[in-house]
Amino acid sequence: MGKMYIKQQIVQENPELVLSENGDFIIDKSLVDKYEIIDVHCHLFKGLAHLFPAIFQKEKNNTAVSLLDKSCFPFSMDLFNLDKISYTEYPTKLLSGNGIRTRIKLFTGALVLNYATVERLIMDMDANGISKAVVQQINPPNKSCAGEMDEIVKGNSRLYTFGSIHPYDDDILSQIDIYMKMDIKGWKLNPHIWGISIDDKKTIALLKELEKTSLPIMSCSGTGLPSDVRNSNVPTKQTKKEVMTQTLAKFEKVLAYIPDATVILAHGGSFDFPYIIDILKKYPNTYTDISLQPSENIKQIIGEVGSDRILFGTDYPFLNQAFSMLSVLRATTDEEERKNIFSDNAKKILHL
């Protein structure tokens, strides 16, 4: 079946979704227009550009392109599944059509970022009824996009940003001081992108310094692939190593070092999801954003922990914003839960 045919079938099976002209899904805005939705986990090209080789450091302003088609998730449209983490099935055999496509997407899916301009993000926010967004930064050692991102958020009242300091930067205290003079709302760590474990001694030292600023700290969290896929030959050895840098078992050890920090465990712990509820119960200063998570998992957090520690996030442009919105709508049963997740919790910890 063709890609467009599958997308049309998805819309028929999920009437909350609409297919836009560029081939991306958007939410039926009548379902969300009464909420002030804040997406706490977005990315722009300028916030991650330093991670790319110079040949790839170029924005592409093309609103006709489908970001869904260029991103990792789903790996192919016939693997799409709203009930799965990351909204995709994961093949376990490399020597298959979907196995090969999955490995290709794991290598090339990051190139969707080239299309993640400010203009495109605002366009997609408008299409989905999203009011505000936090655009995260990820910096390699001794490089920073701080100045560019500060100008972006100063120039757009709908955008905020978190600072990013690499654990192996030469002068962490100086970097913190620079950021604190800017308009940041928190800090962002990316163990799997950096290839550095969250419980690395330098990561812990960085976290201790960030705790002193009293700003919330967000980190990607949880194993990024299901166990059967990690044990297969679909991902490379390097990918297998990277996804183990931020397991929730490691996070639990790290949280004891920063007891006063407000910590946001992004992605609901990814494939460590069952463990996220235990951590939220044990550490009252922890929150989670639900990017990647299907409705049943969000519903489970609400049932066991409540809705006041859950933040709405999408991991845009890697995932379609409408999918996370639909997950929240299907997981919630009353207006208080929806308002908490869509905006009120974010307003509280970001002091908006």
N, C-alpha and C positions, 0 to 999 in steps of 0.2 A: 504493500500500500504506500502511496505517496505521502510525503510529509504534511502537505496541506490537508489532505483527506483525513489523516489522523487527528490533526488539530481541530478540524470541523467536528469530528466524532467526539472529541473531548468536550467541546462546547455543548453538544447535544446532551452528553451525559452529566455535565456540570453546569446547569443553567445560571449559576452565579457568575460565570465567566463570559467574557465577550472577546472575540478575536479582532484585534486592531488591524488597520490597513498594512502595517509593516510586518505582520505575522507574529506579533507578541500577544500574550493574553493580558487582559485588564479585567478588573472586577466590575461588576454591575454597580455603578456609583450610587444608585438608589439604596443599596444595602448599607452604605457606610457614610453617607453625606452628613449624618448628624454627629459624627465623631471627629475630634481634632487629632488626627493620627500622626504620631511621631515615629519615624523609622530610625532606630538608634544604631543601625549597622548597615551603612552604605559605603561604597568606595567610588572614588573618582580617579581618572587616569593620573592627574597631577599629584594625587596623594600616594601613589605607588610607582611613579615613573622611574625613580632611581633604582628600582629593583631590576629593571630591564636593561639589556645591552643597548648601547647608543643607537644601533640600527633600528630598534623597535620603539625608541622614545619619541613617538609622534602621535598626536591626537588625530582622530578621524571623525570629523563632524558630519555624520551621515544618519539622519533620522529615519531614513527608509529601510535601514538594515534591521533585521530581527536580532536582538541581543540574545533571545532564547536560543536561536539556531547556532550562535557563535560561542555560547557559554558551555561549561562542562556539563551542566545539569539541565535536563536529562542527557545521558550520553547519546541517545538517539530517541526519536519520538516514539518508536515502538517499545521502548523501555520505560516510558513515562508512567508514573504511578503516584497519585496524590496521597496514598496511604503509606508510602515508604519515606524513610529519612532521605533527605535531599531530593525527594519526589522522583526517584528513579530506581529501577531494578539494577542490580550489579551482577554482571556475568562473571563466572568463575573459570571459564575456559578461554584462553587467549586465542587459540586456533578456531575461531568462529567469527562470523560477521560482526556480532555485537561485541565480542571480546576485542577484536582489532579496533573497532570504532571507539571503544571505551579507552583503550590505551592512547589512541590518537587524541581524544578529547582531554585526557589527563595532561598531555603535553601542550596542547594548543589552546585549551579553554581560557587560559589567562589573557589571551590576546583580545578577548571581549573588552578588556579594560581600555583599549585604544579608543573605543567608541563611547566611553563613559565620560562625556564632557559635562560641564555644568548645565549647559542648555538641554542636553538629552535627559539628564536626571530630573530637572524641573519639569520637562515635558511629560516624563513618565509618572512623576509624582502627581501632576495635574490630572492625568488620565485615570489614576487610581484613587484620587481623592485624598492624597497624603499631604498633610499640612506642612510638616517640617521634617528635616532629616539630619542625622549626624554623619558626616563624611569622615571616615577613619583614615589615619595615616599609617604607613608601614615604611620604615627607613632601614636601609642596610647600614653597616658600621661606618660611622664618621661621615655620613651624608644625611641631608635633611631637606624635606620639602616644607618646613615650617613656615617660611616667609610667604611662599606661594599660597599655601592653604589659609594663612591668616588673611591675606588679601581677598581670597574667595569668600570667606565667611563675613568679612567686613562689608563686602559688596552685595551680599544677599541675605536679607533678614530671615529667610526660611532655612538657612543652613548653619550648622554648628560643626565643630571639629574636636577631635581628641589628639593630643600630642603623641609622638612615637619616638622613643629613645632606645637604641640598640644596647643590649647588655654589655657588649664589648666596645662601646664608644670610649674614646680616650679620656674625656672629661665629662662624666655624667652630671656632676653638680652644676657645671656651667650650662649644659644643655637644659637642665631643669629650670635654671634661672632665666634663660632666654624664653622658654615656653611660658613661664609664669607671668611674663610681661605682655603676653599675647592673650587673645580671647579664646582660650581652650576650656572645654567642659570636663575633660578627663584625660586618661592615658590609655593607650592601646598597645598590647603585646601580641606578637604573632610567632609563637614557638615553631610551628610547622613550616612557616615561610623562612624563618631564620635558620632552621635546622639546629636549634638549641633547645634543650629540654627545659621545661618550666621549673624543674628542681635543680638546674645547674646553679652552682654557687654564685656565679655572676648575675644570673637572673634574680635570684633571691636577694642579693645585695641591692640591685636596682629597685626591686619591689619595696624594700625597706625604705629607700629614699623617697619613692613615689608616695608611700603611705603618709609621709610627713606633710605633703601638700594638701591633704584632706580632700583631694579630688577623687572621684571614682576611677577604678582601674578595670578595664575590660581586656579579657584575653580570649582568643580562640581556645576552645576546650574540647576534650574528648577525642577518642580515636576516630580518625577520619574515614575509615573503611570498615565494613563488617568483617568479622573474624574469618569467615570462609573465603572472602576475597583476598584478605591479607595472606592467607595460606596458599593461594593459587599463584599462577604465573602471569596474571593479568597486570598487576602493578609491577613496576621495576623495584629492584632492591632499595634504591634511594627513596622512592615513594614510601615503601614499607617502613623505612627508618624514620622518615619525616613525620608520618602520621602517629608515631608512638611518642613524640616529644611532649604531648599535652594530655596524657591520659588523666582521668579524674583521680585515680589512685595517687599519682604524683601531685596533683593539685591539693589533695587533702593534707599532705605533708607540708606543702608550701603555705597554705592558709594559716597554719599555726604560727608562722613567722610574722604575719601581718594582721594581728587580731583586730586592729582598729580600722582597717581599710574597708571601704565599700567596694566589693569585687563583683564584676559582672562576668559570669561564665557563659561565653557566647555559644550559640548553636544548640543550647540545651544539652551540652555534653556530647553532641554528635552521636556516635554509636555506643558511647558509654552511658546512654540515656538512663537506664535503670538506676545508676549510681547517683545521678544528679539530685534526686529527691532526698536521698540520705544526706548529701552535703548541704542542701538548702535547710533541712531540719536541724542539722548540727551547728551550722554557722549562720546566725541571724543577719549578718551583714552581707550575705551573698544574694545575688540576683542572677537571673538567666535571661538571655534573649532567645526567642523561639525560632530564629531563622534555621531552616532545614527541617524543622520538626512537623510531622503530620498532626492532624487534629486529635487523634486518640492519645498521643503522648502529652499534648498540651492539656487535655482533659484530665489526664492522670495527675499532673502536677497540681492543677487546681483542686482536685479532689483530696490530695494528701497534704498540700502545703498552703493552698489558697491562691488567690489571683494577685495579691499585692507584692509579689516578688518576681513577677514575670514582665518582661519588656518586649515590645513589638520590634522585630528586626527582620531584615530580608536578605542580607548579604548581597545586595544589588551591586553590580550587574550580573553577578555569578548566578543568581536565582531570580526568577520572575517575581516581582513584588506581589502580584495578585495571588500567587500560591500561598504565601504566608498569611495574607489577609483572609483568604478562604479558610485556612486552618484555624485561625482565631474565631471566625464566625461560627464554624461548625463545632468548635470545642466549648463554646460558652453558652450559658443558659440564661443569663440575665444581664441587664444593662450595666450594673456595677462592675461585673467581671470584664466586660468589654472596654469600659472606660478606663479601668485600672491598667489593662494590658496595652491598649492603643495609645494612651497618653498620660494618665495621672501618675503612674509609677515613674515614668521618665521625667516628668516635671519635678517630682519630688527629689530624685537623686541628682539631677542635673541643675537644680535650682533655676528652672525656667520661669 
